[in-house]
Amino acid sequence: MRRHPHTSSRTPRLAALTALGAALLIGGPVTTAQAQAPTPAPVTAVARAAAAVGDICSSDLPSQAHDTLALIDKGGPFPYPQDGTVFQNREGVLPGRSTGYYHEYTVKTPGSSDRGARRVVTGEETDEDYYTSDHYASFDLIDFTC
C-alpha cells in the first residue's frame, strides 16, 4: 500500500499562535521564540503535489467509481470518447511523470448532463489509481486493501 505524506507549512505558525493565545488568556509573558514562528521552507512543486494527494479506501468510493474501475480492468468499452486519453497533469497535483504516464476515465455523476467533475486517473503502475471528485483540484490514491 502506497502512502503519501501530508505536509503543511501551517504547523510552525499554528504552534506560535497557540503559544501566543495561551499567554494572552493566562496573562503570562510571551517570549520572542514563542511569538515568532520559524520561516517555512519554500514550497516546491513536489511538496504541493504531495500535500494535494491523499488516500481513499476503495470502500469509500462512490459506486460509479467502482463501475469505472471495472471497465478499466476489462479494457472498456467506455461511455465517453475522452476515456483512456492521456492525462497531462497540467495542474501539477499528481507526482511529475513523463507525458503518457497518466490516463483519465470518467466517473459518471448522477443527475449531471455532462461528464461531471469526477474522474479516475491511472498511472502506468498497476497499483496507482487516483480518484478526484473536484475536476483535478485534488486527488486521492485509491487503497484497495480497505
PAKEVO-369709 format. One record per atom (N, C-alpha, C, O): x, y, z. Coordinates in steps of 0.05 Angstrom, whole numbers, plus 5000, padded with zeros to 4 digits. Example, Ala and Ser with C-alpha at 12.3 -4.5 7.8 and 13.67 -1.06 7.14 Angstrom:
2
526448865156 524649105156 526449345156 528549345169 525749555142 527349795143 525850015157 526850235161 
# end
This chain:
146
501749775000 500050005000 501850255000 503650275016 501250424982 502850674979 501650894996 499150924996 503151035010 502251255027 503551515018 505951515011 502051725018 503151985011 503052165036 500952205047 505452255045 505452415069 504052685064 504352805043 502652775084 501353035083 503153235097 503753205121 504053425082 505853635093 504253895096 502453945080 505054045115 503754305118 505654515129 507154465148 505754745116 507454955125 506055115147 507155305158 503555035154 502055185174 502755095203 502155235222 503954865206 504454755232 506154935250 505454985272 508455045240 510055225257 508555475265 508655565288 507055585246 505455825252 503255765272 502755935289 502055545269 499955465288 501055435316 499755525335 503455325319 504655295345 505155565358 504755605382 506155755342 506756015352 504156165360 504056295381 502156135344 499556265351 498356145376 497156285392 498655885379 497555745403 499055845428 497755905448 501655875426 503155975449 502356265455 502056335479 502056425435 501256705439 498456715451 497956865470 496556555440 493856555451 493756455480 492256575496 495356255487 495356155514 496456365533 495456405555 498556505524 499756715541 497756945545 497557045568 496257015525 494357225528 492057145546 491157305562 491156905544 488956805561 489856785590 488356855608 492256685594 493256645622 494356905633 494356945657 495357075616 496457325625 499457315629 500557495641 500657105620 503557075624 505057205602 503957305582 507757225605 509457345585 509657175560 509456925561 510157295538 510557155513 513457205505 514357435502 514956985502 517757015494 517857055464 515956995449 520057165455 520457205426 520356945411 519256925389 521456735423 521456475410 518656365407 518056235387 516856425427 514156325425 512556485404 510956375390 512956745403 511356915386 512256915357 510756975339 514756835352 515856845325 516056565314 517556395324 514556515293 514656255280 517056235262 517856435250 518255995260 520355975241 519356015212 517055955206 521156115196 520356165168 520155895154 521955735154 517755845142 517355595128 519155575104 519855775091 520055335098 521655285074 519955335049 517455315050 521255415027 519655465003 518155214995 519254994997 515755244985 514155014977 514854954948 514455114930 515854714944 516554624917 514154504904 512154444917 514254454878 512154324863 511654044874 509353954875 513753904882 513553634892 512053644919 510353484924 512753834936 511353864962 508453934958 506753834973 507854104939 505054174933 503553924924 501253884933 504753774907 503453524897 503053334920 500853214921 504953294937 504653104959 502453194978 501053034989 502253464982 500253565001 497453544989 495553515004 497253544963 494553544950 493653254944 491353224936 495353054948 494552784943 494252644969 496052624985 491752544974 491152394998 490752104991 491552004970 489451965009 488751685006 485751655009 484551805024 484651464996 481851395000 481551084998 482650964981 480050975017 479450695016 477550634993 475750794988 478050424979 476250364956 473450334966 471550384950 473050244990 470350215001 468950485005 466450495008 470450705005 469250965008 468651104981 467551324981 469450974960 468851094933 465951074927 464550884936 464851254910 462051224901 461850984883 463850904870 459550864881 459150624865 459950664836 460850484823 459550914826 460250964798 463250944793 464050884771 464851004814 467750974811 468450674809 470250604794 467050504823 467550224821 466750124793 468149954782 464650234781 463850164754 466050244735 466750094717 467250484738 469350574721 471850404724 473050324704 472550334749 474850154753 474449884740 476349774730 472049774741 471449514729 471849544698 472849354685 470949764687 471249804658 474249824650 475049724630 475749964667 478649984663 479949704663 481549644645 479149544683 480249274684 479549104660 481148944651 477149144649 476248994625 477349114599 477248984578 478349354600 479349484576 477149624560 477449674536 474849674573 472649814560 470349624554 470349394563 468449714539 468249974525 467550194545 466150144565 468350434538 467950664556 465750844545 465350864521 464250974563 461951124555 462651394541 460951504527 465051494545 465751754534 468351724517 470151574524 468451874495 470751854477 473351944491 475551864482 473152114511 475552214525 476752004544 479052024552 475251804551 476151594570 478551444558 478451354535 480651424574 483051284566 485151474553 487351384546 484451724550 486351914538 488451984558 488151954582 490652094548 492852174565 492052404583 490952604573 492552384608 492052594627 494752754630 496752634636 494653004624 497053164622 498253254649 500553334651 496553254670 497453344697 498353634696 500253714709 496953794680 497654084678 497554234704 498954424709 495754144722 495454264748 497754204766 498254354785 499253994759 501653924775 500953804802 502653814820 498553704805 497753594831 498853314835 499853254857 498853154815 499952884817 503052894814 504053094803 504452694824 507352694821 508152724791 506852604774 510152874786 511152914759 512052664746 513652514757 511052614722 511852374706 511952464677 511152684670 513052294660 513252354632 510452354619 508652224629 510152504597 507652514583 506852234574 508552084564 504352164578 503351904571 503251714595 502151494593 504351794617 504451624641 501651594653 500851374660 500051814654 497451804666 495251804645 495551914623 493051664651 490651654634 488251704651 488151634674 486251844639 483851914654 481351774644 481151704621 479551734663 477051594657 474751744673 475151824696 472451764660 470251904672 468851724693 468451484689 468151844716 466451714735 463751864733 463552104739 461751714724 459151844720 458151974745 458451874767 456852204742 455652354764 452652354759 451652464740 451152214777 448252204774 447052484772 447752664788 445252524753 443952784750 445452984734 444353204728 447952924726 449553114711 448953084681 448752854671 448653304667 448153294638 450653264622 450553224598 452953294635 455553254621 457253054636 456152904652 459753054631 461552854644 461852904674 462752724688 461153134683 461553194712 464453244719 466153264701 465053244745 467753314754 469253074764 471653104771 468052844765 469352614778 470852444757 469952394735 473352364765 475052204747 476652004763 477152034787 477451794749 479651624758 481951674739 481651674715 484251714751 486751754735 488551524743 489151484766 489551384722 491251154727 494151224719 494551374700 496051104733 498851124726 499550864712 497950674712 501950854701 502850604687 503050374706 502850144697 503550434731 503850214751 501050114758 499250274760 500749854761 498049744765 496849824792 494349814794 498349894812 497249974838 497050274841 496850374863 497050414819 496950714821 494450814807 494550884783 492350824822 489750934813 488951164831 488951124856 488251384820 487451624835 484551684829 483551644807 483251804849 480451894846 480352194852 481552284871 478952334835 478452624840 475452674837 474152574818 474352814856 471452894855 471153184848 468953284845 473453324845 473353614841 474853704816 476153924816 474753544795 475953604769 478853684771 479653904762 480453514784 483353534785 484453734805 486853784805 482853854822 483854034842 485353874864 487353974875 484353634869 485753464889 485253174880 483353114866 486953004890 486752714883 487152554909 488452634928 485952314908 486452114929 487451864916 486151764897 489651754926 490651494917 488751284927 488251274951 487751114910 485850914919 487250684932 489050564921 486450624957 487550404972 485650164970 483350174981 486449954956 484649734951 484749524974 483449314972 486249584995 486349395018 484249455039 484049315059 482649665035 480549725055 477949795042 475949855056 
# end
